[in-house]
Amino acid sequence: MQGKGLITLVAVILGLICLNELLPTWYASKIEKQATEFAGNNPEKYKKELARLSKDTLNLGFTKLYYSRAKEREMKLGLDLKGGINVLLEINHRDLVNDLTNYSTNPILLETLDRTDKDQKNSTKAYIENFFTEFEAVNAEKKTNLKLADPEIFGNTNLSEIKYNTTDAEVKNIIRRKIDASEGAAYEVIRTRIDKMGVTQPNVQKVPGTGRISVEMPGSKDIDRVKKMLQTSAKLQFWEVQQPQEILPYFEQLNALISAKGDSIGVPKTTNLVSLMQLNTLRANGVGNIKLSDTAIVNKVLNSDLAKKLRPTNIKYSQFVWGYKPEANDENNLVLYALRGNINQKAPVDGAVESARVNYDEMGRVVVDMQMDSKGSKDWKTMTAKNVNKPVAVTLDNIVYTAPNVVNEIPNGRTQISGNFSQQEAQDLVDVLGAGKLPASAKIVQADVVGPSLGAESINAGMLSFMIAFLVIVAYIIFYYGGAGVFAVIAMVINLFYIFGIMDSVDATLTLPGIAGIVLSMAMAVDTNVIIYERTKEELFAGKNILEAYKDGFKHALSAIIDGHSTTILTALVLYIFGTGPIKGFAVTLIIGILMTFFTSVLLSRVMIFARLNKGKGLSVWTPLTKNLFRNVWIDFIGKRKYAYIISAVLTIASLISMKVNGFKYGIDFTGGRNYVVRFDKPVDADNIEKSLIKQFQTADGKNSAVEAKTFGSGNQLKISTDYLIDDESLKADQTIEQKLFDGLKQNLPGNLTLAEFKSADVNHAGIVSSTKVGPTVADDIKTGGMYAVIAALAGIFLYILIRFRKWQFSLGAVAGLAHDAIIILGAYSLLHKYMPFNMEINQDFIAAILTVLGYSINDTVIVFDRIREYLREKKSLTLAGLFDDSISSTLGRTFNTSFTTILVILAIFIFGGDNLRGFMFALLLGIAFGTYSSIFVSSAIAYDFLKGKGGKEEKLHGRTTEDVEIIDKRTKK
């Protein structure tokens, strides 16, 4: 065999590389297992034992293994396997534009920004591109002919490269570069903060074209701390503070307003705002000391449009800002401050911090000492000189940390922040300030949180499904193909080793969908071997000796294998391009798996098989029970296609009617909202809990937010979804919802369970085991991306089939079959989502399932088409109908074996792979079943109908179809 030396060399080198990559994972796991065996469940003892074992090294001759180094290089596990948090941070582009315009108050600019904000909710375009579009639209409507280079837009001193005569096109390019630079700066700041948190194997990536940053932190447990560290912009500002006597008259006016129009504000008319301020208890330089339970009412009043219109001149631009947190001796109240603002709301001092450190004041309280940069120091000196004996507030991200009186002018830029800090809070603040400030505020628009207990369960479920699927495939392929099956298993084991090694070497993250991708890659490996061995069997039955049969089997199978692998890679690439998070992981794993399957099952397997055959040894390609299965089977598929058309039409119409009548259960990926998987210590009634939670999640106007509670897996676990506060992506909103969820579920939870324990369940107590948040903007992007993904996959497959088979009729048949499969799966999800005991939501996982089904369905169709193409060249005397029937019948063995083994694999994952994968696997089960059907009865039949009339001489038949018999009968009568 030509090239066997090169293939062997590549296999050995690849094996050594993979071994080198996987050894650190094995060694780190070995050390941790030893530490666990010694320490049990004692975390302190575990740390000490791990520190002791870490001093050891393992010398393997060609490399030395150290625990600390091995831990850095071990395979990355996704948060669904390890627990942790995955967030999508979005930089506030309005802030970036405001900064670039030097906070201009030009009315054209302000209206443009407001319009752009609205556009962004339903647009996948970058913010700045929508801004440019709206700027031109507002300009045209107002007939102002304002240029982007105008001093009140971008032609200010902050952007010296923009001159008065710079064209709009040039300004746009400059601004785009500035925005890109700001996004890059934000990425570096976020990455630095995460490094300071000491997280093991974080994954931080920019999402091109969106201004978003994806952050995955496996193993992180203090979720609130992580969110706070990521969202804090470190925008340190200093403001003048207004006193109660300046604000009190306004509050009294608001009381009268509430009495008259409280309902329109969303508060009772009996609300007394002055009383809520509790001025008699005020000790800080604030304007109110409000009970925590009353802060929501105060926010509603002060932020209402009516209240803003009522403001007198002296507080027209004032900002009402809350203190950092309650004082230690007044834990139930929170101070409200009034900060003196201006028309552009720019702080008198807004400078970066050069250095910060944790310290203690004269009373032993934890504080943060800071040194400002040169500009901040200069502005701070001016401000303190102006406000001697007056209070000045220090704010960080619109929260007042401290508001002391200025004793005297501070010339050197040194200052101190106190805020009733714990040691950890102060250190986090120092880390945030030390990492530098973000160029604009950031918000978490999507978040996935998985508790450590669920992560451990996912690993167990994933490994169990993997092992069962592996054993099923091994048993079946050896049972069916005998000695050749053993070589297929050897190639598959090597394939798995390569997949894990390459994933580790490219720093890919292994996720639960990734494990599913590996298992499906095993199914692809089986498919490849099935194609080769079925062709080899045909050659043996044709009378060739074993060596010639294998040579021709590999030769004739190659075209079909390349086509099948190429179309599957095509759909995997679409998944990677349009998918996010776990879907990308699934796509990466599938692509690596397909490439390695080709190398091991086609090239390496060939080398191994011919090494045996060339020594004169035999190699069976069947067993006594399977030798004659599907042999000489011939079915008149084309003659019966009209019945298939009727069946497909009925199923398609029923699916479309169900979609119209029943609709779908959309996941929060498509609608926005929050999901919580909550585990209880006993079985619970989902309907009763849903009714209880509806009362908790009421909006400001008294209406109920959408809430759904559904059993998720076992009876003691629920998946709870809500769109409450869907537009609020702040940490405070997350905490509010978690508190309401806790209150609404309290009667079903253990009596001694605290909120902190509830928010992070483990094996010892009930609570939230995972949560997901998707903002409305991200949901819209996911929906659009999913639609584009399906369209791109269909278009790509159409073009590929057209190029490979040179007939548009094949492309049309293939795409029609894929559309048929997708519609029926959608119909099934529409019809069954209310009744199935597992998740049947339409979300990005479902889109991934549809695309995977398209890949498998087209793979099966391509095998049939490849045989038709072969027979078109070799069997010129056949009628077209006979040729199609011969082609489909001759590939039945391959079709059955591939579909059967794939269904067995998917069933193993469906049953044993955990609750999160059941909806995904159910779609695949339907897809494989209907994909097998459609490749024969839809794709092939449609291709035949559009090719009909080009089949040659009808009377010379290999197999008699119904149409052939009719043709011959007519000619005989003549």
ABEGO torsion letter per residue (X at the ends): XBGAAAAAAAAAAAAAAAAAAAAAAAAAAAAAAAAAAAAEABAAAAAAAAAAAAABBBBAGABBBBAAAAAAABBBBBAAAAEEBBBBBBBBAAAAAAAAAGGBABAAAAAAAAAAAAAAAABABBAAAAAAAAAAAAAAAAGAGBBAABAABABBAABAABBAABBAAAAAAAAAAAAAAAAAAAAAAAAAAAAAAGBBGBBBBBBBGAGBBBBBBBGBABAAAAAAAAABAGBBBBBBBBBAAAAAAAAAAAAAAAAAAAAAAGBBAABBAAAAAGAAABABABABBBBAAAAAAAAAAAABAAAAAABBAAAAABBBBBBABBBAABAABBBBBBBBBBAAGBBABBBBBABBBBBBBAAGBBBBBBBBBAAAAAAAAAAAAAABGBBBBBBBGGBBABBBBBABBBAAGBBBBBAGBBAAAAAAAAAAAAAEBBABBBBBABBBBBBAAAAAAAAAAAAAAAAAAAAAAAAAAAAAAEAAAAAAAAAAAAAAAAAAAAAAAAGBBBBAAAAAAAAAAAAAAAAAAAAAAAAAAAAAAAGBBAAAAAAAAAAAAAAAAAAAAAAAAAAAAAAAAABBEAAAAAAAAAAAAAAAAAAAAAAAAAAAAAAAAAAGBBBBABBAAAAABGBGBBBBAAAAAAAAAAAAAAAAAAAAAAAAAAEBBBBAAAAEEBBBBBBBABBBBAAAAAAAAAAABBBAAGBBBBBBBBBBEBAABBBBBBABGAABABAAAAAAAAAAAAAAAAAABBAABBAAAAABBBAABBEBABBBBBBAAAAAAAAAAAAAAAAAAAAAAAAAAAAAAGBAAAAAAAAAAAAAAAAAAAAAAAAAAAABABBABBBAAAAAAAAAAAAAAAAAAAAAAAAAAAAAAABAABBAAAAAAAAAAAAAAAAAAAAAAAAAAAAAAAAAAEAAAAAAAAAAAAAAAAAAAAAAAAAAAAAAAAABGAAEBAABBABBBAAAAAAAAAAAAX
